[in-house]
Amino acid sequence: MSSSNRFMHIPNHSNSDKEQRSKSLTKRQYVRFAFYRIDPVWRRLSGDEQAEQKCELLDTIQTFNRRMLLRPYSLMGTRADAELLLWLIAESPVVFQELAVAIMRTRMGAYLQMAYSYFSQTKRSIYEIRSSNNGHEERLVVQPSDARYLFVYPFIKTRDWYQMSRAARQGMMDEHIEVGRRYPAVKLNTTYCFGLDDYEFIVAFETDEPSDFLDLVQDLRETEASRYTKQDTPLFSCINMRLAEALDALGGPAIAEPLDETERPRQELWTEACRLDEIPPGESRLVYHDGRQVALFNVDGRLYALSNRCSHARGPLSEGQVDTAECTVTCPWHYAKYDLVSGRVLDGVASAPVESFAVEVRDSMIFVGTKIAALVSE
């Protein structure tokens, strides 16, 4: 399916039609965890040279924000063999290669060494995960939170695990899942590597409290499924930072501007999304802004931008159906209807609005910017 979507009026669908359409619109995402360390020689450069190189690398990486979700983390103080993580999520692996090449072409890139690299993809679990929020669909979509900490590790199951019946494995997974539910503050992201990388799974846990993650892992060791884990190292403890802050953690003069958290909601941030001619009237497309997926719509020449993920089950609004007369978009998964201007819920199963963003056109280039509001639905 192309990145744009032709608008149409919303027909009536049977339940089976809805299920089939949901499956047809669901896209897997590619995920990469790129861990770097800096050559100690770089720290012996002059302060001015270090600052210039960090600014060049910062600008280079930020040019890819319109093409992927990119989250930076620091590992300074938590690992001896890795110092910087770029968590990358995209619709195609090609953009990962292009970013890697762009980084290596910078002056600082000559001093960056690839410590670890994990490549994976989202996929529906083969196990039944009983949940009231359609978790089986969410697993196709990785949406990083703003949690302070990220814990990442690859793992491999034993071959004996795969030789057991599906029912036997489901029973053990039920116990595994039940333990996880005791720690609601820890969010799990599971991606799959079969045939893509050396491992079978990459898991990434997000939380604001490391002790919760420690207790969760200890409890999981006592489950039956743990007997069939062949390898689950190395394990990386990462701290969420702005990219400039993560680069500053590597050393040299600071380039990150101080951030007053009380002023953050009033700060403007704009992202170059796409050319105006790439989204003609009657079409929509997925773009990226500030580490988030944004659905961009052109309705008879008027541009609107909403958070791409439905608040009900994170269905892709950029693939939804737009009613030009009502100026609304309907989620393709469970048919929640949103106002394109405000993100307010107008009909359907969703109970919470989605974020609405400002849109500007500058020299035939569309920019998505400052969040307008996350309104409370009536």
C-alpha positions, 0 to 999 in steps of 0.5 A, spaced: 500 500 500 502 506 498 504 512 503 498 516 501 490 514 501 485 516 496 479 519 500 472 516 500 465 516 503 465 511 508 460 505 506 457 500 511 461 494 513 459 487 516 463 485 522 467 480 517 468 486 512 471 490 518 476 484 520 478 483 513 480 490 512 483 491 518 488 485 516 489 488 509 491 495 512 495 493 517 503 494 516 509 491 519 514 496 522 522 495 521 526 496 527 533 497 529 537 498 535 544 501 533 548 502 539 555 506 538 561 508 542 566 513 541 573 512 540 577 515 546 581 519 541 575 523 539 575 526 547 583 529 545 580 533 540 580 541 541 573 543 545 571 547 539 572 541 534 568 537 538 562 542 539 563 543 531 562 535 530 557 534 535 553 540 531 554 537 524 552 530 527 546 532 530 543 536 524 545 530 520 541 525 524 535 530 525 534 530 517 531 523 518 526 525 523 521 526 517 522 519 515 522 515 521 521 514 528 528 516 532 529 516 539 536 517 542 538 514 549 545 514 553 548 508 556 554 513 559 554 510 566 550 503 565 555 500 560 562 499 558 561 497 551 556 502 548 555 509 550 549 511 545 543 508 542 539 510 536 532 506 537 529 507 529 522 505 527 520 505 519 516 502 514 522 500 510 529 498 512 532 502 506 532 508 511 536 505 516 542 504 511 541 511 508 542 514 516 548 509 517 551 512 511 550 519 513 552 518 520 559 515 517 560 521 512 560 526 518 567 528 521 564 525 528 562 519 524 569 517 523 570 516 531 563 512 532 564 505 532 558 500 532 558 496 538 552 492 537 546 492 532 539 489 532 535 489 526 527 486 527 520 487 525 514 487 528 509 481 528 502 479 531 504 474 536 502 466 535 499 466 542 493 468 544 494 475 549 487 476 552 486 483 553 481 488 552 485 493 548 486 489 542 493 488 544 494 483 538 494 489 533 498 494 537 504 489 537 504 491 529 505 498 531 511 500 536 510 507 539 515 509 544 513 512 550 516 518 554 519 513 559 525 515 562 529 508 562 529 503 556 532 496 557 533 492 551 536 485 550 535 480 544 534 473 546 533 466 543 528 460 545 531 453 545 529 448 539 525 444 544 521 450 545 518 449 538 518 442 538 512 442 543 505 443 541 502 450 540 497 448 546 503 447 551 506 453 549 500 457 550 499 454 557 506 457 559 505 463 555 499 465 559 503 464 566 508 469 563 503 474 561 500 474 568 506 475 571 507 481 566 501 484 568 503 485 575 507 490 573 503 495 569 508 501 569 513 497 565 511 497 557 513 491 553 515 492 546 517 485 542 520 485 535 522 479 531 528 477 528 527 470 525 532 470 518 533 477 519 538 477 524 542 472 529 537 472 534 530 470 534 527 476 538 528 483 541 525 486 547 525 493 549 522 495 556 520 502 558 519 504 565 520 510 569 522 506 575 528 501 574 526 497 580 520 495 577 523 492 571 528 488 576 523 485 580 519 483 573 525 480 570 526 476 577 519 474 577 519 471 570 525 467 572 521 463 576 516 461 570 516 455 566 517 458 560 524 461 562 526 454 562 526 454 554 530 461 554 537 459 551 540 466 551 538 473 553 544 477 553 547 482 552 542 487 556 542 494 555 540 499 560 538 506 557 537 513 559 532 517 555 535 524 552 534 529 547 539 527 541 543 533 543 544 531 550 545 524 548 551 527 544 553 531 550 554 525 554 559 523 550 564 528 552 566 535 550 563 542 550 555 542 551 551 543 545 544 542 548 540 548 550 538 548 557 530 546 557 526 548 562 520 543 563 515 548 565 516 552 559 516 546 554 509 546 553 510 553 550 516 551 546 515 551 538 518 545 534 517 544 527 519 538 522 519 538 515 514 533 513 514 533 505 513 537 499 506 540 497 506 536 491 507 530 494 500 530 497 495 533 492 487 534 495 484 528 496 490 524 499 493 523 506 500 520 508 504 518 514 509 523 516 514 523 522 514 529 527 518 529 534 518 522 534 511 521 533 507 518 527 503 524 524 497 523 519 497 529 514 491 530 510 489 535 504 482 536 504 480 540 498 487 544 499 486 545 506 491 541 510 490 538 517 495 533 522 493 529 527 496 523 531 496 517 526 494 512 532 487 511 534 486 512 541 482 506 542 487 501 539 492 505 535 489 504 528 493 508 523 488 514 521 493 516 515 489 509 512 482 511 514 477 514 510 475 521 510 469 525 509 470 531 506 463 534 507 464 533 515 471 534 515 472 527 519 477 521 519 474 514 521 479 509 523 480 503 519 480 498 524 474 499 529 471 505 526 472 511 531 471 517 528 475 524 529 474 531 527 480 533 523 481 540 526 481 538 533 482 531 534 476 530 538 472 524 538 465 524 534 463 517 534 465 510 535 468 506 540 474 511 542 473 515 548 479 519 548 481 524 543 488 524 539 493 530 538 492 535 533 498 539 530 499 545 526 501 545 519 504 551 515 507 551 508 513 554 507 516 555 500 512 549 497 514 545 503 509 542 508 511 543 516 508 540 521 509 543 528 507 545 535 501 541 538 495 545 538 491 541 544 489 534 546 482 536 547 477 532 552 472 529 548 464 531 550 
